[in-house]
Amino acid sequence: MKKRFNVIAAAVLALGMVVGMCGCEGQLPQPKATQRQDAPNLTAKQEKTIRTNILKTLDQCNNDRNIDALGSILEGPELEIRTSELHVAQVTGNLDRKTAIPTDLAQAVISTDSGWPRSVFSITSTTDDQQSKRLLVFRQDSARQNYKLWGVARLFSGVKMPSFEISKTGSAQGTEKDTGLVMTPKDAVAAYADVLQNGASASDAEKALFSDGRATSTMKTTYVNVIALYVPPANSGEKITAVGSERQPVKVEAL
């Protein structure tokens, strides 16, 4: 079985707050210019309201196996991933335990940028069954649109996260071309994408997605990958570190 991998998205962590959004084959769109302000653009209470409302609706979608309603609360890679996960659950009767997202919060990282799109990082607690913390990326595309859950990465066990400003202070949101780091976020995503080209045996999710298709000697599996990277400052002596990830097959077809 031959597999092809499309790197769909990545969240990149730097000393401030940097989000790299990559499309197929690791390409990153150009971010819009933003202006800095002194205060964070959300309060801790507003972040909690946004997060809990979205997760409540998502939990209902999970229980009902309702794919149609996902677009009201999700976008980007998380919309593709959760759509696939619920499709698999419809076929197998089981929703993968990795889909659990805790409602309790460990830390929120809120942007001080005044422009759009703007993002909020929320780091959850561990799950009830002691799975690792989740890094949630909420994104608001414009002032007239609601925040949606853009990406979810499961943090690696024992990972040490970089220090961020508290939510009352806020953190500057960087860009894909930020300098002063060991590598720009754009280059870091492109470099890490090479790691994702290694194949693996077919998973139950892939089999469910292939459904009744006729198997051939060559199969094409399309994945969505979300990677959370810590990109340290230049001359710090530190290396770029992967702190979390998510990976889900979204399409399987015979060639």
C-alpha positions as CSV (number, residue, x, y, z in Angstrom):
1,M,0.0,0.0,0.0
2,K,1.4,3.3,-1.0
3,K,0.5,6.4,1.0
4,R,0.8,10.1,0.2
5,F,0.7,12.6,3.0
6,N,-0.6,16.2,2.8
7,V,0.6,18.5,5.6
8,I,-2.5,20.6,6.2
9,A,-1.8,22.7,9.3
10,A,0.7,23.6,12.1
11,A,0.6,25.6,15.2
12,V,4.0,27.0,16.1
13,L,5.0,28.3,19.5
14,A,7.7,31.0,20.0
15,L,8.5,33.3,22.9
16,G,5.4,35.3,22.1
17,M,2.6,33.7,20.3
18,V,3.1,32.6,16.8
19,V,0.6,30.7,14.7
20,G,1.8,29.2,11.4
21,M,-1.1,28.0,9.2
22,C,0.2,25.7,6.4
23,G,-1.8,24.4,3.5
24,C,-1.1,21.3,1.3
25,E,2.6,20.4,1.1
26,G,3.5,22.7,4.0
27,Q,2.8,26.0,2.2
28,L,1.9,28.9,4.5
29,P,-0.5,31.7,3.5
30,Q,0.6,35.3,4.0
31,P,-0.7,36.7,7.3
32,K,-2.4,40.2,7.4
33,A,-0.5,43.0,9.1
34,T,-1.6,43.7,12.6
35,Q,-1.1,46.5,15.1
36,R,0.1,46.0,18.7
37,Q,-1.9,47.3,21.6
38,D,-1.2,47.3,25.3
39,A,-4.1,45.2,26.5
40,P,-5.2,41.7,25.5
41,N,-8.1,41.6,23.1
42,L,-10.1,39.2,25.3
43,T,-10.5,38.9,29.1
44,A,-10.0,35.6,30.8
45,K,-13.8,35.4,31.3
46,Q,-14.5,36.0,27.6
47,E,-12.0,33.3,26.7
48,K,-13.7,30.8,29.0
49,T,-17.1,31.7,27.6
50,I,-15.9,31.2,24.0
51,R,-14.1,27.9,24.9
52,T,-16.9,26.3,26.9
53,N,-19.6,27.2,24.4
54,I,-17.7,25.7,21.5
55,L,-16.8,22.6,23.5
56,K,-20.4,22.1,24.7
57,T,-21.6,22.2,21.1
58,L,-18.8,19.9,20.0
59,D,-19.7,17.4,22.7
60,Q,-23.2,17.3,21.5
61,C,-22.0,16.8,17.9
62,N,-19.9,13.9,19.2
63,N,-22.8,12.3,21.0
64,D,-25.2,12.7,18.0
65,R,-22.5,11.8,15.4
66,N,-23.6,15.1,13.8
67,I,-21.1,16.2,11.1
68,D,-23.4,18.8,9.6
69,A,-23.3,21.1,12.6
70,L,-19.5,21.1,12.9
71,G,-19.0,24.1,10.6
72,S,-20.7,26.4,13.0
73,I,-17.9,25.9,15.6
74,L,-14.9,24.5,13.8
75,E,-12.7,25.6,10.9
76,G,-9.4,24.8,9.3
77,P,-7.6,21.5,10.2
78,E,-9.9,20.8,13.2
79,L,-13.0,20.8,11.0
80,E,-11.4,18.3,8.6
81,I,-10.1,16.1,11.5
82,R,-13.3,16.0,13.5
83,T,-15.4,15.4,10.4
84,S,-13.2,12.4,9.6
85,E,-13.3,11.2,13.3
86,L,-17.1,11.3,13.4
87,H,-17.4,9.6,10.0
88,V,-15.2,6.8,11.4
89,A,-17.4,6.7,14.5
90,Q,-20.5,6.3,12.3
91,V,-19.0,3.3,10.6
92,T,-17.4,1.6,13.6
93,G,-19.8,2.6,16.4
94,N,-17.0,4.0,18.5
95,L,-15.5,7.5,18.9
96,D,-11.7,7.4,19.4
97,R,-10.8,8.3,23.0
98,K,-8.2,10.8,21.6
99,T,-11.1,13.1,20.6
100,A,-11.7,14.0,24.2
101,I,-11.1,17.7,25.0
102,P,-11.1,18.6,28.8
103,T,-13.1,21.7,29.8
104,D,-10.7,22.6,32.6
105,L,-8.0,25.1,31.8
106,A,-4.3,25.2,32.7
107,Q,-3.4,28.4,30.9
108,A,-4.8,30.8,28.3
109,V,-2.5,32.8,26.0
110,I,-4.4,35.8,24.6
111,S,-3.1,38.1,21.9
112,T,-2.6,41.8,22.3
113,D,-2.8,42.4,18.5
114,S,-5.7,44.6,17.4
115,G,-6.1,43.3,13.8
116,W,-7.6,40.2,12.3
117,P,-7.4,37.3,12.0
118,R,-6.5,36.9,15.7
119,S,-5.9,33.7,17.7
120,V,-6.1,32.5,21.2
121,F,-4.1,29.5,22.6
122,S,-5.8,27.6,25.4
123,I,-3.9,24.8,27.2
124,T,-6.3,22.4,29.0
125,S,-5.9,20.1,31.9
126,T,-5.3,16.3,31.4
127,T,-8.4,14.3,30.5
128,D,-10.4,12.2,33.0
129,D,-8.6,9.1,31.9
130,Q,-5.2,10.9,32.3
131,Q,-4.5,11.5,28.6
132,S,-2.2,14.4,28.0
133,K,-3.2,18.1,28.0
134,R,-4.6,19.6,24.8
135,L,-3.4,22.8,23.1
136,L,-6.5,24.5,21.5
137,V,-6.1,27.2,18.9
138,F,-9.2,29.4,18.6
139,R,-9.3,31.8,15.6
140,Q,-11.5,34.8,14.8
141,D,-11.3,35.7,11.1
142,S,-12.9,39.1,11.4
143,A,-14.7,41.4,13.8
144,R,-18.1,40.2,12.5
145,Q,-17.4,36.5,12.9
146,N,-17.4,34.3,16.0
147,Y,-14.3,32.5,17.2
148,K,-14.0,29.0,16.0
149,L,-11.8,26.1,17.1
150,W,-9.1,26.0,14.4
151,G,-6.7,23.4,15.7
152,V,-6.1,20.8,18.5
153,A,-2.8,19.2,19.4
154,R,-2.3,16.6,22.1
155,L,0.7,17.7,24.1
156,F,3.4,15.1,24.5
157,S,3.7,13.5,28.0
158,G,6.2,15.4,30.2
159,V,6.7,18.2,27.7
160,K,8.0,21.5,29.1
161,M,6.1,24.4,27.6
162,P,7.7,27.8,27.1
163,S,6.7,30.7,29.4
164,F,3.9,33.0,28.3
165,E,2.5,36.2,29.7
166,I,-0.5,35.8,32.0
167,S,-3.9,36.3,30.3
168,K,-4.3,39.7,32.0
169,T,-1.2,40.9,30.3
170,G,-1.5,39.2,26.9
171,S,1.1,38.1,24.4
172,A,2.1,39.5,21.0
173,Q,1.0,37.4,18.1
174,G,3.9,36.8,15.7
175,T,4.0,36.0,12.0
176,E,5.4,33.2,9.8
177,K,8.5,35.3,9.0
178,D,9.4,36.4,12.6
179,T,13.2,36.8,13.0
180,G,15.3,36.6,16.1
181,L,14.5,32.9,16.4
182,V,16.7,29.9,15.5
183,M,14.5,29.6,12.4
184,T,11.5,31.5,11.1
185,P,8.2,29.7,11.9
186,K,7.6,29.2,8.2
187,D,10.9,27.4,7.8
188,A,10.4,25.4,11.0
189,V,7.1,24.1,9.6
190,A,8.6,23.2,6.3
191,A,11.5,21.4,8.0
192,Y,9.2,19.4,10.3
193,A,6.9,18.4,7.4
194,D,9.7,16.2,6.1
195,V,9.3,14.1,9.2
196,L,5.7,13.3,8.3
197,Q,6.6,11.5,5.1
198,N,7.2,8.1,6.8
199,G,4.6,5.4,6.1
200,A,2.8,3.2,8.5
201,S,0.4,0.2,8.3
202,A,-3.2,0.8,7.7
203,S,-5.2,2.0,10.7
204,D,-8.8,1.1,11.6
205,A,-9.7,4.7,10.7
206,E,-8.3,4.3,7.2
207,K,-10.2,1.1,6.7
208,A,-13.4,2.8,7.9
209,L,-12.8,5.7,5.5
210,F,-12.1,3.3,2.6
211,S,-15.5,1.7,3.3
212,D,-16.7,-0.5,0.4
213,G,-14.1,0.7,-2.0
214,R,-12.3,-1.9,-4.1
215,A,-8.7,-2.5,-2.9
216,T,-5.9,-2.3,-5.5
217,S,-2.1,-2.6,-5.2
218,T,-1.9,1.2,-4.7
219,M,-3.9,3.1,-2.1
220,K,-3.8,6.8,-1.5
221,T,-4.3,8.0,2.1
222,T,-4.6,11.8,2.7
223,Y,-3.8,12.9,6.3
224,V,-4.3,16.1,8.1
225,N,-1.5,16.9,10.5
226,V,-1.4,19.5,13.3
227,I,2.0,20.1,14.8
228,A,2.9,22.3,17.8
229,L,6.5,23.4,17.7
230,Y,8.5,25.5,20.2
231,V,10.9,27.8,18.3
232,P,13.5,29.2,20.7
233,P,15.3,32.6,20.3
234,A,18.4,32.8,18.2
235,N,21.7,32.3,20.2
236,S,19.8,30.6,23.0
237,G,21.5,27.3,22.5
238,E,18.1,25.6,22.4
239,K,16.7,23.5,19.5
240,I,13.3,23.5,17.9
241,T,11.1,21.1,19.9
242,A,7.9,19.4,19.0
243,V,5.6,19.8,22.0
244,G,2.4,18.2,20.6
245,S,0.7,16.9,17.5
246,E,-2.5,15.5,16.0
247,R,-2.8,13.3,12.9
248,Q,-5.9,11.9,11.2
249,P,-6.5,10.2,7.9
250,V,-9.3,12.1,6.1
251,K,-9.5,10.3,2.8
252,V,-8.6,6.8,1.5
253,E,-9.0,5.9,-2.1
254,A,-7.7,3.2,-4.6
255,L,-5.6,4.4,-7.5
